[in-house]
Amino acid sequence: MSRSGQGAGRPPLVIIAAGSSRSAAQPGDSGFDGQVALGLVGLGVVGRVLRSRRFYEKVAVAAIVLGALRGIGQDNRASTTARLQAWDKRQIQRLERKAQRQGRAVTGSARMARSGPPRGLAGAGPQN
């Protein structure tokens, strides 16, 4: 049953007997005893997990998966590096071929310039 009115939404207060010197325990006030209890429960859970065969099976599977993923990552890096090196080698060869062609073109044009005007072509020589 829900309450309505002024005190709605707040937890009910604990009634303390008259003449008692103890203060009412408020929600959230755990104190040292509560912390010790939580610590003991936590230790119990950790102990049970460490004795569990399923836990060790999961740890073993996780270790195998991580090792496999690490190997896959290393293979991926190695193949990427190999592809990059091959691409770089092709680019260097392409630039070297281009430089050789340009060098031949410059050499050929220098030869043509030294040889003088073209001979035997129509309109190239003096007209009589």
Backbone atoms as SQL, in Angstrom:
CREATE TABLE atoms (id INTEGER PRIMARY KEY, chain TEXT, resi INTEGER, resn TEXT, atom TEXT, x REAL, y REAL, z REAL);
INSERT INTO atoms VALUES
  (1, 'A', 1, 'MET', 'N', 0.834, -1.162, 0.000),
  (2, 'A', 1, 'MET', 'CA', 0.000, 0.000, 0.000),
  (3, 'A', 1, 'MET', 'C', 0.884, 1.231, 0.000),
  (4, 'A', 2, 'SER', 'N', 0.591, 2.200, -0.857),
  (5, 'A', 2, 'SER', 'CA', 1.422, 3.390, -0.938),
  (6, 'A', 2, 'SER', 'C', 0.817, 4.506, -0.111),
  (7, 'A', 3, 'ARG', 'N', 1.700, 5.346, 0.355),
  (8, 'A', 3, 'ARG', 'CA', 1.248, 6.478, 1.164),
  (9, 'A', 3, 'ARG', 'C', 1.106, 7.700, 0.283),
  (10, 'A', 4, 'SER', 'N', 0.207, 8.579, 0.672),
  (11, 'A', 4, 'SER', 'CA', 0.077, 9.842, -0.034),
  (12, 'A', 4, 'SER', 'C', 0.075, 10.961, 0.997),
  (13, 'A', 5, 'GLY', 'N', 0.392, 12.118, 0.566),
  (14, 'A', 5, 'GLY', 'CA', 0.385, 13.250, 1.488),
  (15, 'A', 5, 'GLY', 'C', 1.770, 13.804, 1.691),
  (16, 'A', 6, 'GLN', 'N', 1.966, 14.422, 2.869),
  (17, 'A', 6, 'GLN', 'CA', 3.207, 15.136, 3.130),
  (18, 'A', 6, 'GLN', 'C', 4.433, 14.226, 3.218),
  (19, 'A', 7, 'GLY', 'N', 4.309, 13.066, 3.774),
  (20, 'A', 7, 'GLY', 'CA', 5.468, 12.196, 3.988),
  (21, 'A', 7, 'GLY', 'C', 5.669, 11.176, 2.889),
  (22, 'A', 8, 'ALA', 'N', 4.964, 11.305, 1.798),
  (23, 'A', 8, 'ALA', 'CA', 5.080, 10.319, 0.717),
  (24, 'A', 8, 'ALA', 'C', 6.471, 10.359, 0.107),
  (25, 'A', 9, 'GLY', 'N', 7.017, 9.206, -0.198),
  (26, 'A', 9, 'GLY', 'CA', 8.326, 9.124, -0.836),
  (27, 'A', 9, 'GLY', 'C', 9.462, 8.981, 0.149),
  (28, 'A', 10, 'ARG', 'N', 9.238, 9.264, 1.436),
  (29, 'A', 10, 'ARG', 'CA', 10.292, 9.110, 2.448),
  (30, 'A', 10, 'ARG', 'C', 10.061, 7.817, 3.225),
  (31, 'A', 11, 'PRO', 'N', 11.159, 7.142, 3.630),
  (32, 'A', 11, 'PRO', 'CA', 10.977, 5.911, 4.398),
  (33, 'A', 11, 'PRO', 'C', 10.390, 6.229, 5.768),
  (34, 'A', 12, 'PRO', 'N', 9.633, 5.305, 6.331),
  (35, 'A', 12, 'PRO', 'CA', 9.060, 5.560, 7.667),
  (36, 'A', 12, 'PRO', 'C', 10.159, 5.648, 8.710),
  (37, 'A', 13, 'LEU', 'N', 9.962, 6.469, 9.714),
  (38, 'A', 13, 'LEU', 'CA', 10.942, 6.640, 10.785),
  (39, 'A', 13, 'LEU', 'C', 10.823, 5.502, 11.788),
  (40, 'A', 14, 'VAL', 'N', 11.950, 5.147, 12.392),
  (41, 'A', 14, 'VAL', 'CA', 11.968, 4.098, 13.401),
  (42, 'A', 14, 'VAL', 'C', 11.565, 4.726, 14.729),
  (43, 'A', 15, 'ILE', 'N', 10.683, 4.077, 15.411),
  (44, 'A', 15, 'ILE', 'CA', 10.230, 4.606, 16.700),
  (45, 'A', 15, 'ILE', 'C', 11.167, 4.075, 17.776),
  (46, 'A', 16, 'ILE', 'N', 11.650, 4.982, 18.618),
  (47, 'A', 16, 'ILE', 'CA', 12.584, 4.624, 19.681),
  (48, 'A', 16, 'ILE', 'C', 11.814, 4.662, 20.998),
  (49, 'A', 17, 'ALA', 'N', 12.073, 3.681, 21.816),
  (50, 'A', 17, 'ALA', 'CA', 11.390, 3.625, 23.113),
  (51, 'A', 17, 'ALA', 'C', 11.815, 4.803, 23.961),
  (52, 'A', 18, 'ALA', 'N', 10.890, 5.312, 24.732),
  (53, 'A', 18, 'ALA', 'CA', 11.199, 6.436, 25.621),
  (54, 'A', 18, 'ALA', 'C', 12.212, 5.983, 26.651),
  (55, 'A', 19, 'GLY', 'N', 13.160, 6.824, 26.935),
  (56, 'A', 19, 'GLY', 'CA', 14.180, 6.505, 27.919),
  (57, 'A', 19, 'GLY', 'C', 15.383, 5.805, 27.292),
  (58, 'A', 20, 'SER', 'N', 15.353, 5.476, 26.024),
  (59, 'A', 20, 'SER', 'CA', 16.477, 4.838, 25.354),
  (60, 'A', 20, 'SER', 'C', 17.465, 5.915, 24.933),
  (61, 'A', 21, 'SER', 'N', 18.738, 5.674, 25.141),
  (62, 'A', 21, 'SER', 'CA', 19.749, 6.659, 24.768),
  (63, 'A', 21, 'SER', 'C', 20.275, 6.410, 23.360),
  (64, 'A', 22, 'ARG', 'N', 19.820, 5.339, 22.712),
  (65, 'A', 22, 'ARG', 'CA', 20.286, 5.011, 21.363),
  (66, 'A', 22, 'ARG', 'C', 19.572, 5.863, 20.335),
  (67, 'A', 23, 'SER', 'N', 20.309, 6.324, 19.355),
  (68, 'A', 23, 'SER', 'CA', 19.667, 7.067, 18.291),
  (69, 'A', 23, 'SER', 'C', 19.160, 6.092, 17.242),
  (70, 'A', 24, 'ALA', 'N', 18.193, 6.514, 16.475),
  (71, 'A', 24, 'ALA', 'CA', 17.617, 5.656, 15.447),
  (72, 'A', 24, 'ALA', 'C', 18.613, 5.474, 14.320),
  (73, 'A', 25, 'ALA', 'N', 18.723, 4.241, 13.815),
  (74, 'A', 25, 'ALA', 'CA', 19.618, 3.966, 12.695),
  (75, 'A', 25, 'ALA', 'C', 18.968, 4.481, 11.419),
  (76, 'A', 26, 'GLN', 'N', 19.678, 5.328, 10.719),
  (77, 'A', 26, 'GLN', 'CA', 19.184, 5.884, 9.467),
  (78, 'A', 26, 'GLN', 'C', 19.633, 4.997, 8.312),
  (79, 'A', 27, 'PRO', 'N', 18.845, 4.946, 7.246),
  (80, 'A', 27, 'PRO', 'CA', 19.287, 4.166, 6.089),
  (81, 'A', 27, 'PRO', 'C', 20.581, 4.750, 5.529),
  (82, 'A', 28, 'GLY', 'N', 21.532, 3.882, 5.221),
  (83, 'A', 28, 'GLY', 'CA', 22.808, 4.331, 4.683),
  (84, 'A', 28, 'GLY', 'C', 23.880, 4.463, 5.752),
  (85, 'A', 29, 'ASP', 'N', 23.509, 4.424, 7.041),
  (86, 'A', 29, 'ASP', 'CA', 24.490, 4.463, 8.123),
  (87, 'A', 29, 'ASP', 'C', 24.914, 3.034, 8.420),
  (88, 'A', 30, 'SER', 'N', 25.983, 2.535, 7.746),
  (89, 'A', 30, 'SER', 'CA', 26.351, 1.137, 7.937),
  (90, 'A', 30, 'SER', 'C', 27.336, 0.980, 9.087),
  (91, 'A', 31, 'GLY', 'N', 28.238, 1.893, 9.264),
  (92, 'A', 31, 'GLY', 'CA', 29.194, 1.800, 10.352),
  (93, 'A', 31, 'GLY', 'C', 30.214, 0.698, 10.121),
  (94, 'A', 32, 'PHE', 'N', 30.993, 0.443, 11.148),
  (95, 'A', 32, 'PHE', 'CA', 32.076, -0.537, 11.059),
  (96, 'A', 32, 'PHE', 'C', 31.533, -1.954, 10.935),
  (97, 'A', 33, 'ASP', 'N', 30.476, -2.271, 11.690),
  (98, 'A', 33, 'ASP', 'CA', 29.909, -3.626, 11.634),
  (99, 'A', 33, 'ASP', 'C', 29.409, -3.953, 10.224),
  (100, 'A', 34, 'GLY', 'N', 28.782, -2.993, 9.576),
  (101, 'A', 34, 'GLY', 'CA', 28.290, -3.220, 8.218),
  (102, 'A', 34, 'GLY', 'C', 29.431, -3.431, 7.233),
  (103, 'A', 35, 'GLN', 'N', 30.507, -2.675, 7.425),
  (104, 'A', 35, 'GLN', 'CA', 31.661, -2.830, 6.536),
  (105, 'A', 35, 'GLN', 'C', 32.324, -4.195, 6.718),
  (106, 'A', 36, 'VAL', 'N', 32.405, -4.643, 7.960),
  (107, 'A', 36, 'VAL', 'CA', 32.986, -5.960, 8.233),
  (108, 'A', 36, 'VAL', 'C', 32.121, -7.042, 7.603),
  (109, 'A', 37, 'ALA', 'N', 30.813, -6.903, 7.727),
  (110, 'A', 37, 'ALA', 'CA', 29.910, -7.905, 7.146),
  (111, 'A', 37, 'ALA', 'C', 30.057, -7.946, 5.626),
  (112, 'A', 38, 'LEU', 'N', 30.107, -6.776, 4.995),
  (113, 'A', 38, 'LEU', 'CA', 30.286, -6.739, 3.544),
  (114, 'A', 38, 'LEU', 'C', 31.632, -7.329, 3.150),
  (115, 'A', 39, 'GLY', 'N', 32.670, -7.068, 3.918),
  (116, 'A', 39, 'GLY', 'CA', 33.985, -7.629, 3.636),
  (117, 'A', 39, 'GLY', 'C', 33.979, -9.146, 3.711),
  (118, 'A', 40, 'LEU', 'N', 33.300, -9.693, 4.737),
  (119, 'A', 40, 'LEU', 'CA', 33.219, -11.151, 4.876),
  (120, 'A', 40, 'LEU', 'C', 32.418, -11.772, 3.728),
  (121, 'A', 41, 'VAL', 'N', 31.340, -11.129, 3.334),
  (122, 'A', 41, 'VAL', 'CA', 30.557, -11.641, 2.204),
  (123, 'A', 41, 'VAL', 'C', 31.403, -11.608, 0.937),
  (124, 'A', 42, 'GLY', 'N', 32.143, -10.515, 0.729),
  (125, 'A', 42, 'GLY', 'CA', 33.014, -10.410, -0.439),
  (126, 'A', 42, 'GLY', 'C', 34.073, -11.493, -0.455),
  (127, 'A', 43, 'LEU', 'N', 34.687, -11.758, 0.703),
  (128, 'A', 43, 'LEU', 'CA', 35.687, -12.823, 0.785),
  (129, 'A', 43, 'LEU', 'C', 35.073, -14.187, 0.484),
  (130, 'A', 44, 'GLY', 'N', 33.859, -14.391, 0.966),
  (131, 'A', 44, 'GLY', 'CA', 33.175, -15.658, 0.676),
  (132, 'A', 44, 'GLY', 'C', 32.931, -15.844, -0.804),
  (133, 'A', 45, 'VAL', 'N', 32.499, -14.768, -1.473),
  (134, 'A', 45, 'VAL', 'CA', 32.250, -14.851, -2.917),
  (135, 'A', 45, 'VAL', 'C', 33.552, -15.109, -3.667),
  (136, 'A', 46, 'VAL', 'N', 34.616, -14.397, -3.294),
  (137, 'A', 46, 'VAL', 'CA', 35.910, -14.602, -3.951),
  (138, 'A', 46, 'VAL', 'C', 36.399, -16.036, -3.738),
  (139, 'A', 47, 'GLY', 'N', 36.261, -16.542, -2.512),
  (140, 'A', 47, 'GLY', 'CA', 36.670, -17.923, -2.237),
  (141, 'A', 47, 'GLY', 'C', 35.895, -18.927, -3.058),
  (142, 'A', 48, 'ARG', 'N', 34.592, -18.718, -3.193),
  (143, 'A', 48, 'ARG', 'CA', 33.764, -19.634, -3.972),
  (144, 'A', 48, 'ARG', 'C', 34.139, -19.576, -5.458),
  (145, 'A', 49, 'VAL', 'N', 34.408, -18.351, -5.957),
  (146, 'A', 49, 'VAL', 'CA', 34.785, -18.196, -7.368),
  (147, 'A', 49, 'VAL', 'C', 36.122, -18.890, -7.631),
  (148, 'A', 50, 'LEU', 'N', 37.075, -18.728, -6.711),
  (149, 'A', 50, 'LEU', 'CA', 38.394, -19.331, -6.915),
  (150, 'A', 50, 'LEU', 'C', 38.355, -20.852, -6.823),
  (151, 'A', 51, 'ARG', 'N', 37.365, -21.412, -6.124),
  (152, 'A', 51, 'ARG', 'CA', 37.243, -22.867, -6.051),
  (153, 'A', 51, 'ARG', 'C', 36.430, -23.436, -7.214),
  (154, 'A', 52, 'SER', 'N', 35.848, -22.560, -8.001),
  (155, 'A', 52, 'SER', 'CA', 34.956, -22.994, -9.068),
  (156, 'A', 52, 'SER', 'C', 35.739, -23.471, -10.286),
  (157, 'A', 53, 'ARG', 'N', 35.350, -24.643, -10.804),
  (158, 'A', 53, 'ARG', 'CA', 35.978, -25.173, -12.008),
  (159, 'A', 53, 'ARG', 'C', 35.588, -24.332, -13.222),
  (160, 'A', 54, 'ARG', 'N', 34.345, -23.859, -13.264),
  (161, 'A', 54, 'ARG', 'CA', 33.882, -23.026, -14.377),
  (162, 'A', 54, 'ARG', 'C', 34.724, -21.767, -14.521),
  (163, 'A', 55, 'PHE', 'N', 35.093, -21.164, -13.374),
  (164, 'A', 55, 'PHE', 'CA', 35.911, -19.950, -13.416),
  (165, 'A', 55, 'PHE', 'C', 37.231, -20.220, -14.122),
  (166, 'A', 56, 'TYR', 'N', 37.897, -21.317, -13.761),
  (167, 'A', 56, 'TYR', 'CA', 39.180, -21.627, -14.380),
  (168, 'A', 56, 'TYR', 'C', 39.019, -21.976, -15.858),
  (169, 'A', 57, 'GLU', 'N', 37.905, -22.624, -16.214),
  (170, 'A', 57, 'GLU', 'CA', 37.654, -22.907, -17.629),
  (171, 'A', 57, 'GLU', 'C', 37.489, -21.600, -18.407),
  (172, 'A', 58, 'LYS', 'N', 36.760, -20.655, -17.844),
  (173, 'A', 58, 'LYS', 'CA', 36.562, -19.367, -18.518),
  (174, 'A', 58, 'LYS', 'C', 37.875, -18.604, -18.646),
  (175, 'A', 59, 'VAL', 'N', 38.703, -18.665, -17.607),
  (176, 'A', 59, 'VAL', 'CA', 40.008, -17.995, -17.667),
  (177, 'A', 59, 'VAL', 'C', 40.879, -18.626, -18.751),
  (178, 'A', 60, 'ALA', 'N', 40.851, -19.956, -18.854),
  (179, 'A', 60, 'ALA', 'CA', 41.648, -20.639, -19.873),
  (180, 'A', 60, 'ALA', 'C', 41.166, -20.268, -21.280),
  (181, 'A', 61, 'VAL', 'N', 39.852, -20.255, -21.478),
  (182, 'A', 61, 'VAL', 'CA', 39.308, -19.895, -22.793),
  (183, 'A', 61, 'VAL', 'C', 39.672, -18.451, -23.132),
  (184, 'A', 62, 'ALA', 'N', 39.559, -17.565, -22.148),
  (185, 'A', 62, 'ALA', 'CA', 39.906, -16.154, -22.386),
  (186, 'A', 62, 'ALA', 'C', 41.380, -16.013, -22.767),
  (187, 'A', 63, 'ALA', 'N', 42.257, -16.772, -22.110),
  (188, 'A', 63, 'ALA', 'CA', 43.691, -16.706, -22.432),
  (189, 'A', 63, 'ALA', 'C', 43.949, -17.207, -23.858),
  (190, 'A', 64, 'ILE', 'N', 43.265, -18.271, -24.252),
  (191, 'A', 64, 'ILE', 'CA', 43.444, -18.802, -25.611),
  (192, 'A', 64, 'ILE', 'C', 42.952, -17.793, -26.639),
  (193, 'A', 65, 'VAL', 'N', 41.791, -17.188, -26.373),
  (194, 'A', 65, 'VAL', 'CA', 41.229, -16.198, -27.304),
  (195, 'A', 65, 'VAL', 'C', 42.151, -14.994, -27.435),
  (196, 'A', 66, 'LEU', 'N', 42.666, -14.512, -26.307),
  (197, 'A', 66, 'LEU', 'CA', 43.574, -13.360, -26.361),
  (198, 'A', 66, 'LEU', 'C', 44.854, -13.693, -27.129),
  (199, 'A', 67, 'GLY', 'N', 45.381, -14.892, -26.929),
  (200, 'A', 67, 'GLY', 'CA', 46.575, -15.305, -27.668),
  (201, 'A', 67, 'GLY', 'C', 46.310, -15.380, -29.165),
  (202, 'A', 68, 'ALA', 'N', 45.136, -15.912, -29.537),
  (203, 'A', 68, 'ALA', 'CA', 44.789, -16.003, -30.962),
  (204, 'A', 68, 'ALA', 'C', 44.621, -14.613, -31.565),
  (205, 'A', 69, 'LEU', 'N', 43.947, -13.728, -30.849),
  (206, 'A', 69, 'LEU', 'CA', 43.766, -12.366, -31.358),
  (207, 'A', 69, 'LEU', 'C', 45.103, -11.644, -31.498),
  (208, 'A', 70, 'ARG', 'N', 46.009, -11.887, -30.582),
  (209, 'A', 70, 'ARG', 'CA', 47.340, -11.274, -30.669),
  (210, 'A', 70, 'ARG', 'C', 48.073, -11.762, -31.919),
  (211, 'A', 71, 'GLY', 'N', 47.998, -13.074, -32.180),
  (212, 'A', 71, 'GLY', 'CA', 48.635, -13.629, -33.378),
  (213, 'A', 71, 'GLY', 'C', 48.025, -13.068, -34.650),
  (214, 'A', 72, 'ILE', 'N', 46.703, -12.947, -34.673),
  (215, 'A', 72, 'ILE', 'CA', 46.034, -12.392, -35.844),
  (216, 'A', 72, 'ILE', 'C', 46.489, -10.950, -36.066),
  (217, 'A', 73, 'GLY', 'N', 46.600, -10.195, -34.997),
  (218, 'A', 73, 'GLY', 'CA', 47.050, -8.807, -35.115),
  (219, 'A', 73, 'GLY', 'C', 48.462, -8.703, -35.658),
  (220, 'A', 74, 'GLN', 'N', 49.340, -9.585, -35.188),
  (221, 'A', 74, 'GLN', 'CA', 50.722, -9.569, -35.680),
  (222, 'A', 74, 'GLN', 'C', 50.779, -9.946, -37.167),
  (223, 'A', 75, 'ASP', 'N', 50.002, -10.954, -37.565),
  (224, 'A', 75, 'ASP', 'CA', 49.962, -11.343, -38.984),
  (225, 'A', 75, 'ASP', 'C', 49.431, -10.203, -39.834),
  (226, 'A', 76, 'ASN', 'N', 48.410, -9.535, -39.350),
  (227, 'A', 76, 'ASN', 'CA', 47.816, -8.426, -40.094),
  (228, 'A', 76, 'ASN', 'C', 48.839, -7.302, -40.274),
  (229, 'A', 77, 'ARG', 'N', 49.574, -6.992, -39.211),
  (230, 'A', 77, 'ARG', 'CA', 50.606, -5.948, -39.301),
  (231, 'A', 77, 'ARG', 'C', 51.701, -6.344, -40.281),
  (232, 'A', 78, 'ALA', 'N', 52.114, -7.607, -40.242),
  (233, 'A', 78, 'ALA', 'CA', 53.186, -8.072, -41.133),
  (234, 'A', 78, 'ALA', 'C', 52.743, -7.999, -42.597),
  (235, 'A', 79, 'SER', 'N', 51.516, -8.426, -42.888),
  (236, 'A', 79, 'SER', 'CA', 51.067, -8.391, -44.282),
  (237, 'A', 79, 'SER', 'C', 50.875, -6.955, -44.762),
  (238, 'A', 80, 'THR', 'N', 50.409, -6.095, -43.882),
  (239, 'A', 80, 'THR', 'CA', 50.253, -4.683, -44.256),
  (240, 'A', 80, 'THR', 'C', 51.614, -4.065, -44.557),
  (241, 'A', 81, 'THR', 'N', 52.598, -4.366, -43.737),
  (242, 'A', 81, 'THR', 'CA', 53.943, -3.837, -43.961),
  (243, 'A', 81, 'THR', 'C', 54.516, -4.362, -45.274),
  (244, 'A', 82, 'ALA', 'N', 54.298, -5.649, -45.565),
  (245, 'A', 82, 'ALA', 'CA', 54.807, -6.227, -46.814),
  (246, 'A', 82, 'ALA', 'C', 54.145, -5.557, -48.019),
  (247, 'A', 83, 'ARG', 'N', 52.832, -5.346, -47.954),
  (248, 'A', 83, 'ARG', 'CA', 52.143, -4.671, -49.065),
  (249, 'A', 83, 'ARG', 'C', 52.671, -3.256, -49.252),
  (250, 'A', 84, 'LEU', 'N', 52.904, -2.543, -48.158),
  (251, 'A', 84, 'LEU', 'CA', 53.414, -1.177, -48.240),
  (252, 'A', 84, 'LEU', 'C', 54.816, -1.150, -48.842),
  (253, 'A', 85, 'GLN', 'N', 55.670, -2.090, -48.462),
  (254, 'A', 85, 'GLN', 'CA', 57.013, -2.150, -49.022),
  (255, 'A', 85, 'GLN', 'C', 56.973, -2.448, -50.517),
  (256, 'A', 86, 'ALA', 'N', 56.088, -3.362, -50.941),
  (257, 'A', 86, 'ALA', 'CA', 55.974, -3.679, -52.372),
  (258, 'A', 86, 'ALA', 'C', 55.484, -2.464, -53.151),
  (259, 'A', 87, 'TRP', 'N', 54.512, -1.747, -52.614),
  (260, 'A', 87, 'TRP', 'CA', 53.993, -0.544, -53.283),
  (261, 'A', 87, 'TRP', 'C', 55.106, 0.500, -53.410),
  (262, 'A', 88, 'ASP', 'N', 55.882, 0.696, -52.344),
  (263, 'A', 88, 'ASP', 'CA', 56.970, 1.670, -52.361),
  (264, 'A', 88, 'ASP', 'C', 58.017, 1.291, -53.409),
  (265, 'A', 89, 'LYS', 'N', 58.326, 0.006, -53.506),
  (266, 'A', 89, 'LYS', 'CA', 59.305, -0.454, -54.499),
  (267, 'A', 89, 'LYS', 'C', 58.798, -0.170, -55.912),
  (268, 'A', 90, 'ARG', 'N', 57.506, -0.438, -56.174),
  (269, 'A', 90, 'ARG', 'CA', 56.933, -0.154, -57.502),
  (270, 'A', 90, 'ARG', 'C', 56.964, 1.336, -57.816),
  (271, 'A', 91, 'GLN', 'N', 56.702, 2.173, -56.832),
  (272, 'A', 91, 'GLN', 'CA', 56.719, 3.620, -57.058),
  (273, 'A', 91, 'GLN', 'C', 58.130, 4.102, -57.392),
  (274, 'A', 92, 'ILE', 'N', 59.120, 3.568, -56.687),
  (275, 'A', 92, 'ILE', 'CA', 60.513, 3.945, -56.964),
  (276, 'A', 92, 'ILE', 'C', 60.901, 3.524, -58.378),
  (277, 'A', 93, 'GLN', 'N', 60.529, 2.295, -58.769),
  (278, 'A', 93, 'GLN', 'CA', 60.848, 1.835, -60.132),
  (279, 'A', 93, 'GLN', 'C', 60.155, 2.703, -61.168),
  (280, 'A', 94, 'ARG', 'N', 58.902, 3.076, -60.928),
  (281, 'A', 94, 'ARG', 'CA', 58.170, 3.931, -61.865),
  (282, 'A', 94, 'ARG', 'C', 58.857, 5.281, -62.014),
  (283, 'A', 95, 'LEU', 'N', 59.285, 5.869, -60.886),
  (284, 'A', 95, 'LEU', 'CA', 59.965, 7.172, -60.949),
  (285, 'A', 95, 'LEU', 'C', 61.313, 7.065, -61.671),
  (286, 'A', 96, 'GLU', 'N', 62.020, 5.948, -61.449),
  (287, 'A', 96, 'GLU', 'CA', 63.306, 5.761, -62.139),
  (288, 'A', 96, 'GLU', 'C', 63.102, 5.640, -63.648),
  (289, 'A', 97, 'ARG', 'N', 62.078, 4.881, -64.090),
  (290, 'A', 97, 'ARG', 'CA', 61.798, 4.762, -65.529),
  (291, 'A', 97, 'ARG', 'C', 61.423, 6.117, -66.119),
  (292, 'A', 98, 'LYS', 'N', 60.631, 6.875, -65.389),
  (293, 'A', 98, 'LYS', 'CA', 60.218, 8.205, -65.862),
  (294, 'A', 98, 'LYS', 'C', 61.440, 9.117, -66.005),
  (295, 'A', 99, 'ALA', 'N', 62.364, 9.059, -65.038),
  (296, 'A', 99, 'ALA', 'CA', 63.575, 9.884, -65.101),
  (297, 'A', 99, 'ALA', 'C', 64.439, 9.462, -66.292),
  (298, 'A', 100, 'GLN', 'N', 64.539, 8.160, -66.559),
  (299, 'A', 100, 'GLN', 'CA', 65.316, 7.698, -67.711),
  (300, 'A', 100, 'GLN', 'C', 64.704, 8.202, -69.020),
  (301, 'A', 101, 'ARG', 'N', 63.381, 8.132, -69.152),
  (302, 'A', 101, 'ARG', 'CA', 62.728, 8.622, -70.374),
  (303, 'A', 101, 'ARG', 'C', 62.972, 10.111, -70.554),
  (304, 'A', 102, 'GLN', 'N', 62.871, 10.855, -69.476),
  (305, 'A', 102, 'GLN', 'CA', 63.100, 12.299, -69.578),
  (306, 'A', 102, 'GLN', 'C', 64.557, 12.584, -69.930),
  (307, 'A', 103, 'GLY', 'N', 65.476, 11.815, -69.391),
  (308, 'A', 103, 'GLY', 'CA', 66.891, 11.984, -69.720),
  (309, 'A', 103, 'GLY', 'C', 67.155, 11.711, -71.187),
  (310, 'A', 104, 'ARG', 'N', 66.527, 10.651, -71.741),
  (311, 'A', 104, 'ARG', 'CA', 66.701, 10.350, -73.165),
  (312, 'A', 104, 'ARG', 'C', 66.114, 11.458, -74.027),
  (313, 'A', 105, 'ALA', 'N', 64.985, 12.003, -73.607),
  (314, 'A', 105, 'ALA', 'CA', 64.349, 13.072, -74.373),
  (315, 'A', 105, 'ALA', 'C', 65.232, 14.310, -74.376),
  (316, 'A', 106, 'VAL', 'N', 65.843, 14.633, -73.261),
  (317, 'A', 106, 'VAL', 'CA', 66.732, 15.798, -73.192),
  (318, 'A', 106, 'VAL', 'C', 67.961, 15.553, -74.042),
  (319, 'A', 107, 'THR', 'N', 68.538, 14.371, -73.985),
  (320, 'A', 107, 'THR', 'CA', 69.715, 14.042, -74.794),
  (321, 'A', 107, 'THR', 'C', 69.385, 14.121, -76.277),
  (322, 'A', 108, 'GLY', 'N', 68.242, 13.580, -76.674),
  (323, 'A', 108, 'GLY', 'CA', 67.833, 13.617, -78.074),
  (324, 'A', 108, 'GLY', 'C', 67.588, 15.028, -78.563),
  (325, 'A', 109, 'SER', 'N', 66.986, 15.878, -77.778),
  (326, 'A', 109, 'SER', 'CA', 66.731, 17.263, -78.201),
  (327, 'A', 109, 'SER', 'C', 68.038, 18.053, -78.270),
  (328, 'A', 110, 'ALA', 'N', 69.008, 17.743, -77.403),
  (329, 'A', 110, 'ALA', 'CA', 70.305, 18.428, -77.465),
  (330, 'A', 110, 'ALA', 'C', 71.034, 18.036, -78.744),
  (331, 'A', 111, 'ARG', 'N', 70.954, 16.779, -79.151),
  (332, 'A', 111, 'ARG', 'CA', 71.560, 16.318, -80.383),
  (333, 'A', 111, 'ARG', 'C', 70.933, 17.001, -81.582),
  (334, 'A', 112, 'MET', 'N', 69.602, 17.118, -81.538),
  (335, 'A', 112, 'MET', 'CA', 68.898, 17.760, -82.651),
  (336, 'A', 112, 'MET', 'C', 69.287, 19.238, -82.757),
  (337, 'A', 113, 'ALA', 'N', 69.485, 19.891, -81.647),
  (338, 'A', 113, 'ALA', 'CA', 69.845, 21.311, -81.671),
  (339, 'A', 113, 'ALA', 'C', 71.247, 21.491, -82.244),
  (340, 'A', 114, 'ARG', 'N', 72.170, 20.577, -81.972),
  (341, 'A', 114, 'ARG', 'CA', 73.538, 20.684, -82.484),
  (342, 'A', 114, 'ARG', 'C', 73.607, 20.364, -83.965),
  (343, 'A', 115, 'SER', 'N', 72.702, 19.567, -84.462),
  (344, 'A', 115, 'SER', 'CA', 72.794, 19.127, -85.857),
  (345, 'A', 115, 'SER', 'C', 72.360, 20.197, -86.844),
  (346, 'A', 116, 'GLY', 'N', 71.739, 21.268, -86.395),
  (347, 'A', 116, 'GLY', 'CA', 71.339, 22.342, -87.299),
  (348, 'A', 116, 'GLY', 'C', 69.896, 22.190, -87.742),
  (349, 'A', 117, 'PRO', 'N', 69.513, 22.994, -88.735),
  (350, 'A', 117, 'PRO', 'CA', 68.122, 22.945, -89.189),
  (351, 'A', 117, 'PRO', 'C', 67.854, 21.646, -89.928),
  (352, 'A', 118, 'PRO', 'N', 66.631, 21.190, -89.950),
  (353, 'A', 118, 'PRO', 'CA', 66.302, 19.944, -90.633),
  (354, 'A', 118, 'PRO', 'C', 66.528, 20.066, -92.137),
  (355, 'A', 119, 'ARG', 'N', 66.983, 18.985, -92.771),
  (356, 'A', 119, 'ARG', 'CA', 67.252, 19.001, -94.211),
  (357, 'A', 119, 'ARG', 'C', 66.243, 18.117, -94.946),
  (358, 'A', 120, 'GLY', 'N', 65.913, 18.550, -96.119),
  (359, 'A', 120, 'GLY', 'CA', 65.065, 17.754, -96.974),
  (360, 'A', 120, 'GLY', 'C', 63.581, 17.829, -96.666),
  (361, 'A', 121, 'LEU', 'N', 63.183, 18.714, -95.817),
  (362, 'A', 121, 'LEU', 'CA', 61.767, 18.840, -95.527),
  (363, 'A', 121, 'LEU', 'C', 61.223, 20.034, -96.296),
  (364, 'A', 122, 'ALA', 'N', 59.983, 19.939, -96.719),
  (365, 'A', 122, 'ALA', 'CA', 59.377, 21.033, -97.464),
  (366, 'A', 122, 'ALA', 'C', 59.229, 22.237, -96.573),
  (367, 'A', 123, 'GLY', 'N', 59.655, 23.368, -97.039),
  (368, 'A', 123, 'GLY', 'CA', 59.533, 24.615, -96.280),
  (369, 'A', 123, 'GLY', 'C', 60.592, 24.793, -95.249),
  (370, 'A', 124, 'ALA', 'N', 61.554, 23.872, -95.147),
  (371, 'A', 124, 'ALA', 'CA', 62.550, 23.986, -94.106),
  (372, 'A', 124, 'ALA', 'C', 63.758, 24.792, -94.543),
  (373, 'A', 125, 'GLY', 'N', 64.089, 24.723, -95.804),
  (374, 'A', 125, 'GLY', 'CA', 65.279, 25.417, -96.289),
  (375, 'A', 125, 'GLY', 'C', 64.959, 26.705, -96.996),
  (376, 'A', 126, 'PRO', 'N', 65.993, 27.376, -97.523),
  (377, 'A', 126, 'PRO', 'CA', 65.757, 28.620, -98.273),
  (378, 'A', 126, 'PRO', 'C', 65.052, 28.345, -99.589),
  (379, 'A', 127, 'GLN', 'N', 64.102, 29.182, -99.937),
  (380, 'A', 127, 'GLN', 'CA', 63.325, 29.025, -101.164),
  (381, 'A', 127, 'GLN', 'C', 64.039, 29.713, -102.327),
  (382, 'A', 128, 'ASN', 'N', 64.187, 29.134, -103.485),
  (383, 'A', 128, 'ASN', 'CA', 64.814, 29.717, -104.680),
  (384, 'A', 128, 'ASN', 'C', 63.794, 30.137, -105.641);
